C-alpha cells in the first residue's frame, strides 16, 4: 500500500491484494502493516536482498526497522 494509499481512509484494490487479519492481531497492529511493513518490504526488494543474505539494520527501533 505504501505509495498507493497507505494513509487513505478508503482505497480500491484488487481482491488479490487483500489478506485476512489473523485473530491474534488487532486492527491497530494490522493498520501499521500498510505503512511500516510495506515500506520495509519495498526497501528489501529495492536493495535486492535475498534469503540467506546478512543485513545490518541501524535504528531498528522504529516501525520500519521492526519488520
PAVEXDO-122261 format. One record per residue (C-alpha): x, y, z. Coordinates in steps of 0.2 Angstrom, whole numbers, padded with zeros to 4 digits, always signed. Example, Ala and Ser with C-alpha at 12.3 -4.5 7.8 and 13.67 -1.06 7.14 Angstrom:
2
+0062-0022+0039
+0068-0005+0036
***
This chain:
67
+0000+0000+0000
+0014+0012+0004
+0014+0023-0012
-0004+0018-0016
-0015+0024-0002
-0007+0018+0015
-0014+0034+0023
-0030+0034+0014
-0047+0032+0023
-0053+0022+0008
-0044+0014-0006
-0049+0002-0020
-0038-0013-0023
-0040-0029-0032
-0046-0044-0021
-0029-0052-0024
-0020-0039-0015
-0030-0042+0001
-0026-0053+0016
-0036-0059+0031
-0031-0051+0048
-0026-0066+0060
-0037-0067+0075
-0022-0063+0087
-0018-0046+0078
-0028-0031+0082
-0035-0019+0070
-0022-0006+0075
-0007-0018+0073
-0014-0023+0056
-0016-0005+0051
+0003-0002+0054
+0007-0015+0041
+0001-0004+0027
+0014+0009+0031
+0029+0001+0040
+0028-0016+0034
+0026-0012+0016
+0040+0001+0017
+0051-0012+0024
+0047-0024+0010
+0049-0011-0003
+0067-0007+0004
+0071-0026+0004
+0065-0028-0014
+0074-0011-0020
+0090-0017-0012
+0090-0034-0020
+0091-0043-0003
+0088-0061-0004
+0086-0076+0008
+0102-0081+0015
+0110-0063+0014
+0115-0054+0030
+0108-0037+0033
+0113-0024+0046
+0098-0013+0051
+0103+0003+0060
+0089+0012+0070
+0078-0003+0070
+0068+0003+0085
+0055+0012+0073
+0041+0004+0064
+0050+0000+0048
+0065-0007+0057
+0054-0018+0067
+0050-0028+0052
***
